Amino acid sequence: MSGLTGVVLVINAGSSSLKYDLIDVESGASRASGIVERIGEQSSLAKHAVGGELHRQEGPCPDHGAAFELVLGAFDAHGPDLAGVELAAVGHRVVHGGAQFSAPTRIDDEVEATIERLIPLAPLHNPANLEGIRVARTHFPDVPQVAVFDTAFHQTLPPHAYTYAINRVWREEHRVRRYGFHGTSHAYVSRRAAELVGRAVTQANVIVLHLGNGASATAVAGGRSVDTSMGLSPLEGLVMGTRPGDLDPSLPAHLARAGISLEEYDRALNKDSGLKGLTGSNDAREVEERAAAGDPDARLAIDVMAHRLRKYIGAYAAVLGRVDAVAFTAGIGEHSPTVRAAALDGLRDLLGIELDPAANAAATSGEHRISTPSSRVAVLVVPTAEELEIAREAAEVASASHP
Ligand code: ADP
């Protein structure tokens, strides 16, 4: 992707928020970024960061169209002047690309319709992503619009990794399989990890642990995702802020027999499980502080989270056969020496993973190698750069379709 130039507006539209970042692709620098929060509520909040200053504006914002007007208004009021920027592309984060999209894709009416047909697979995310696409296409009809899918990087999963052992009708008619998410982050971090250990991307085997509010682990062999912990939806796998990760599949039936409705079940698994379910808080930093002060629920939560991480690291070492690096990223992965140490505890003899405690403790921002010099596997902290990755992929697609 080297040699790319231009400025890309990255849009990440959630159900009640619209995040944006105006990125200079060549330097990787953000020219301005911001978020409109609480879309659809009585009073929303817009924040626009430019030139080291943060501008805030509160007011009504009924829908994503109105949110986009606020964003354009913030650019008008505080700069940079969008009319003076020749946009190479607008890059849209789209959560679910199903089995249809294995690469970033220039958006036209047909692509938009396909993303709409994928709504049953991502009912919480794809409708909001589509809103973002629609308002941006209306406002910038002449700028290439590119969809960058969370799932695309994982389309290289082999059938034995993406197939659930369930009946054909569910697999084929209902498209039930493992898709995987956080793809832009796993792609970026695994590439960076290969660079940091001095291997060609095609020669590096990396386990990426993306630990934010959502969390997922991916086994990357030679630049290709070969297994990942999130599945049909972003609920499977690791313990997360409000989601449980792996569960016994009999749980819905078990709870239904106890009178719990499907809506209640869905809500609890998306919003009230994981760290929140175990401790009442989905904020890992708070849970760590409480654990350090002796709170037994918080201690258990950290132990459950770390145990799940160890299991996945062991499983993905078996999937990969050889591991060159384990890379931690996202809020918890980048900032929590405690969780990193707990996740790798006891893996020295089995996997040759040897953490350097001082390097781990010191690594709370930026890129770091936190393993000992004699560790067989490099342990890395690599800050994720999802917006930059989306901007680069969008610029690449736009330049390929408009030489
Ligand atoms: P999102 O998935 O929403 O982008 P982030 O990647 O920002 O989330 O991660 C948010 C999580 O990171 C929260 O649980 C937060 O408590 C945690 N986190 C941030 N800083 C620290 C820290 N210094 N120590 C422990 N956890 C932290």
Residues whose N, C-alpha, C, O or C-beta is under 5 A from the ligand:
A	BS01	ADP	L211 G212 N213 G214 N282 D283 A284 R285 A330 G331 I332 H335 S336
